[in-house]
């Protein structure tokens, strides 16, 4: 696993992040950091604030306070459209966000080039051979797994190197989950930095350098990859319904 040097500033550092939807105060002082080339997971029960953390990073909440440093640059006051156009962050929401009335190849050609070094369509097909097989198929005719691969592929086209992935395995067949796991490992080896919201701990555990447990809009525990086995009872308690 890629472990950031202790002397190196983290790529992403979030401090005392608060977020609101209308009058509803959802995040209550989130603190976390993510080193370049690392993968962290946000674990917790539904409604804990994990997805809101991703949306707050992207500026997709009504109000936010605190600090979000990316490569030392402050993002807390940047509006959502500005964050998107900077091309540093790729966000794959739980609802996937593909264009259902376009085919796979048209979806891949559509994203604007907002950053340098986006993956070519050929590279995408190497990573997701399933997509090459269905490249002329409309979004409405794709399986859930194919839609998820396409959603990830679209953000890889933009050149973003920090990826925020929300529940990418939910409802998918084990063979697709395995393919996604292999793709995520490939991205880590290429130096991508990834924040993963995931309910499937069996999927997430082998991929992650660190796990953050979120409850009621706060980080209540931080567990390094090497500590997981010793702390499984604690994790099971956190994640039990």
C-alpha positions as CSV (number, residue, x, y, z in Angstrom):
1,X,0.0,0.0,0.0
2,X,1.1,3.6,-0.6
3,X,1.8,5.2,2.7
4,X,2.5,9.0,2.7
5,X,5.7,10.1,4.3
6,X,5.2,11.5,7.7
7,X,7.1,14.6,6.6
8,X,4.9,15.1,3.6
9,X,1.8,17.3,3.9
10,X,-1.4,15.4,3.2
11,X,-3.0,15.9,-0.2
12,X,-6.4,16.5,1.5
13,X,-6.7,17.8,5.0
14,X,-10.2,18.5,6.5
15,X,-10.4,20.4,9.8
16,X,-13.5,21.2,11.9
17,X,-15.9,20.7,8.9
18,X,-19.5,21.6,9.6
19,X,-22.2,21.4,7.0
20,X,-25.9,22.3,6.8
21,X,-28.9,21.4,4.5
22,X,-31.2,24.4,5.2
23,X,-31.5,24.6,8.9
24,X,-30.4,21.0,9.5
25,X,-26.8,20.9,10.9
26,X,-25.5,17.6,9.5
27,X,-21.7,17.6,10.0
28,X,-20.3,18.6,13.4
29,X,-16.6,19.2,13.1
30,X,-15.2,16.5,10.8
31,X,-11.4,16.1,10.9
32,X,-9.6,13.7,8.5
33,X,-6.6,13.6,6.2
34,X,-5.6,11.7,3.1
35,X,-2.1,11.3,1.8
36,X,-1.3,11.3,-1.9
37,X,-1.8,7.8,-3.4
38,X,-3.7,6.6,-0.4
39,X,-7.2,5.3,-0.1
40,X,-9.4,5.9,3.0
41,X,-12.9,4.7,3.7
42,X,-15.7,6.5,5.5
43,X,-17.6,3.9,7.5
44,X,-20.8,4.2,9.5
45,X,-24.5,3.5,9.5
46,X,-26.9,5.1,7.0
47,X,-27.5,8.7,7.9
48,X,-24.2,9.1,9.8
49,X,-22.9,11.9,7.5
50,X,-20.6,10.0,5.1
51,X,-22.2,11.1,1.9
52,X,-22.6,14.6,3.2
53,X,-18.9,14.7,3.8
54,X,-18.2,14.0,0.1
55,X,-20.9,16.5,-0.9
56,X,-19.4,19.1,1.5
57,X,-15.9,18.7,-0.1
58,X,-17.6,19.4,-3.5
59,X,-19.5,22.4,-2.1
60,X,-22.8,20.7,-2.7
61,X,-24.4,21.6,0.6
62,X,-26.3,24.8,1.6
63,X,-23.6,26.0,4.0
64,X,-20.2,24.8,5.3
65,X,-17.6,26.1,7.7
66,X,-14.1,24.9,8.7
67,X,-11.2,24.1,6.4
68,X,-10.7,21.9,3.4
69,X,-7.1,22.0,2.2
70,X,-6.2,20.3,-1.1
71,X,-2.4,20.5,-1.8
72,X,-2.4,23.4,0.7
73,X,-5.1,25.4,-1.1
74,X,-8.2,26.4,0.8
75,X,-11.5,25.1,-0.8
76,X,-14.0,26.0,1.9
77,X,-15.0,29.3,0.3
78,X,-15.0,28.1,-3.3
79,X,-18.4,27.6,-4.9
80,X,-19.4,24.2,-6.3
81,X,-19.0,25.1,-10.0
82,X,-15.5,26.5,-9.3
83,X,-14.5,23.3,-7.6
84,X,-15.7,21.2,-10.5
85,X,-14.0,23.3,-13.1
86,X,-10.6,23.2,-11.3
87,X,-10.5,19.5,-12.3
88,X,-8.7,18.3,-9.2
89,X,-11.6,16.2,-7.8
90,X,-13.7,13.6,-9.4
91,X,-17.0,12.8,-7.6
92,X,-19.0,9.7,-8.4
93,X,-22.3,10.0,-6.6
94,X,-24.4,7.0,-5.4
95,X,-27.0,7.8,-8.1
96,X,-24.1,7.4,-10.7
97,X,-25.2,10.3,-12.9
98,X,-24.7,8.8,-16.4
99,X,-26.6,10.1,-19.4
100,X,-29.2,7.3,-19.9
101,X,-30.2,8.5,-23.4
102,X,-26.6,8.2,-24.7
103,X,-24.6,5.1,-25.4
104,X,-21.5,4.1,-23.5
105,X,-19.1,5.6,-26.0
106,X,-21.0,8.9,-26.2
107,X,-21.0,9.1,-22.4
108,X,-17.2,8.7,-22.4
109,X,-16.7,11.4,-25.1
110,X,-19.0,13.9,-23.3
111,X,-17.2,15.0,-20.2
112,X,-15.3,18.3,-20.7
113,X,-11.5,18.2,-20.4
114,X,-11.1,20.0,-17.1
115,X,-7.7,18.7,-16.1
116,X,-4.5,17.3,-17.6
117,X,-3.9,13.7,-18.0
118,X,-7.4,12.2,-18.3
119,X,-7.6,8.6,-19.3
120,X,-8.1,7.9,-23.0
121,X,-11.1,5.8,-24.1
122,X,-8.7,3.0,-25.0
123,X,-7.3,3.1,-21.4
124,X,-10.8,3.0,-20.0
125,X,-11.6,-0.1,-22.1
126,X,-8.5,-1.8,-20.8
127,X,-9.6,-1.1,-17.2
128,X,-13.2,-2.0,-17.8
129,X,-13.4,-4.6,-20.6
130,X,-17.2,-4.9,-20.0
131,X,-17.7,-1.4,-21.2
132,X,-15.9,-2.1,-24.5
133,X,-18.3,-5.0,-25.1
134,X,-21.3,-2.8,-24.7
135,X,-19.9,0.5,-26.0
136,X,-22.8,1.1,-28.4
137,X,-25.5,0.2,-25.9
138,X,-27.7,3.0,-24.5
139,X,-27.5,3.9,-20.8
140,X,-31.0,2.7,-20.3
141,X,-30.0,-0.8,-21.4
142,X,-26.9,-1.1,-19.1
143,X,-26.9,-3.4,-16.0
144,X,-26.3,-1.8,-12.7
145,X,-22.7,-2.9,-12.8
146,X,-22.1,-1.5,-16.2
147,X,-23.7,1.8,-15.2
148,X,-21.3,2.0,-12.2
149,X,-18.2,1.2,-14.3
150,X,-19.3,3.9,-16.7
151,X,-19.8,6.5,-13.9
152,X,-16.3,5.9,-12.6
153,X,-14.9,5.9,-16.2
154,X,-16.5,9.3,-16.9
155,X,-14.6,10.9,-13.9
156,X,-11.3,9.3,-15.0
157,X,-11.7,11.0,-18.4
158,X,-11.5,14.4,-16.7
159,X,-8.0,14.1,-15.3
160,X,-9.0,14.4,-11.7
161,X,-6.5,12.6,-9.4
162,X,-8.5,12.8,-6.1
163,X,-11.6,10.6,-6.4
164,X,-14.6,10.6,-4.2
165,X,-16.6,7.4,-4.6
166,X,-20.0,6.9,-3.0
167,X,-21.3,3.4,-2.4
168,X,-20.0,2.0,-5.7
169,X,-20.8,-1.7,-4.9
170,X,-24.3,-1.2,-3.6
171,X,-26.7,-3.8,-5.1
172,X,-24.1,-5.3,-7.5
173,X,-23.4,-8.9,-8.2
174,X,-20.2,-10.4,-6.6
175,X,-18.5,-10.8,-10.0
176,X,-18.9,-7.0,-10.6
177,X,-17.8,-6.2,-7.1
178,X,-14.6,-8.2,-7.8
179,X,-14.0,-6.3,-11.1
180,X,-14.5,-3.0,-9.3
181,X,-12.0,-4.0,-6.6
182,X,-9.4,-4.8,-9.2
183,X,-10.0,-1.5,-10.9
184,X,-9.6,0.4,-7.6
185,X,-6.3,-1.4,-6.9
186,X,-5.2,-0.5,-10.5
187,X,-6.0,3.2,-9.8
188,X,-4.1,3.1,-6.5
189,X,-1.0,1.7,-8.3
190,X,-1.3,4.5,-10.8
191,X,-1.1,7.0,-7.9
192,X,-4.7,8.1,-7.6
193,X,-5.9,9.3,-4.2
194,X,-9.3,7.9,-3.2
195,X,-12.0,8.5,-0.6
196,X,-14.5,5.7,-0.5
197,X,-17.9,5.7,1.2
198,X,-18.8,2.0,1.4
199,X,-21.1,-0.3,3.3
200,X,-19.4,-3.5,2.1
201,X,-16.5,-3.7,4.5
202,X,-15.3,-7.0,3.0
203,X,-14.8,-5.0,-0.3
204,X,-13.2,-2.0,1.4
205,X,-10.9,-3.6,3.9
206,X,-8.2,-4.9,1.5
207,X,-8.1,-1.6,-0.4
208,X,-7.8,0.9,2.4
209,X,-4.8,2.5,4.1
210,X,-7.1,3.9,6.8
211,X,-10.7,3.8,8.0
212,X,-12.6,6.7,9.5
213,X,-15.8,5.8,11.4
214,X,-18.5,8.5,11.3
215,X,-21.5,8.7,13.6
216,X,-23.9,11.6,14.0
217,X,-21.8,13.9,11.8
218,X,-18.5,13.3,13.7
219,X,-15.5,11.1,13.3
220,X,-15.6,8.8,16.3
221,X,-12.7,6.5,15.4
222,X,-9.7,6.2,13.1
223,X,-8.4,2.7,12.3
224,X,-5.2,2.1,10.3
225,X,-5.1,-0.9,7.9
226,X,-2.8,-2.8,10.2
227,X,-5.1,-2.4,13.2
228,X,-8.3,-3.9,11.5
229,X,-7.8,-7.5,12.6
230,X,-7.3,-6.5,16.3
231,X,-10.2,-4.1,16.2
232,X,-12.8,-6.2,14.3
233,X,-15.1,-6.4,17.4
234,X,-15.1,-2.7,17.6
235,X,-15.8,-2.3,13.9
236,X,-18.6,-4.8,14.0
237,X,-20.2,-2.8,16.8
238,X,-19.9,0.4,14.8
239,X,-21.4,-1.0,11.7
240,X,-24.1,-3.2,13.2
241,X,-27.7,-2.1,12.3
